[in-house]
Amino acid sequence: MITNSDLGPRALLVPLGTAGLLTATAGLHAVWAVSPWPFATRAEFAKTVVGVSEEQSPGPAPCLLVAGGLVVGAGAVLAGGGLLRIPVPERSVQVSLWALTGVLGLRGVAGLLISAADLGTAPWAYRRLDLTLYSPLCLLLAAGVARTVRRITR
């Protein structure tokens, strides 16, 4: 496993930044399990953040599941970047990071295509944020995870 002594300070920026963004996103999903923050109502939250009606909005369990997955992903990024020691084989970390890269990349590309072409039924409030924030963030995170895993597969 790579250790942080194998890397210069600049090489640590990508895994640290990526893990930080994953953790912050996990925090938001955990908050959304119990609150519509930053919106006043669950209906406004569902329309703007999820692109569905309040009745179709996911409940607490899916929000917490996503939050947990993002925290695990952040840990894998830190492990892959040599910043965290975890008691699993290096190959497991690599596979986890490639899977996370794929999920985030697919979400980013699909979101851009669906929202830009107006292929779904999501309201404009959601599509606008999907085009300017949600999908680009997923692609940025996918690139950060991919860069981290590429470093350990060399």
Sequence and secondary structure as in RCSB ss.txt:
>XXXX:A:sequence
MITNSDLGPRALLVPLGTAGLLTATAGLHAVWAVSPWPFATRAEFAKTVVGVSEEQSPGPAPCLLVAGGLVVGAG
AVLAGGGLLRIPVPERSVQVSLWALTGVLGLRGVAGLLISAADLGTAPWAYRRLDLTLYSPLCLLLAAGVARTVR
RITR
>XXXX:A:secstr
   GGGS GGGGHHHHHHHHHHHHHHHHHHHHTT  TTSSSHHHHIIIIISS GGGS  HHHHHHHHHHHHHHHH
HHHHHTTS   SS HHHHHHHHHHHHHHHHHHHHHHHHHHHTT S   HHHHHHIIIIIHHHHHHHHHHHHHHHH
HHH 
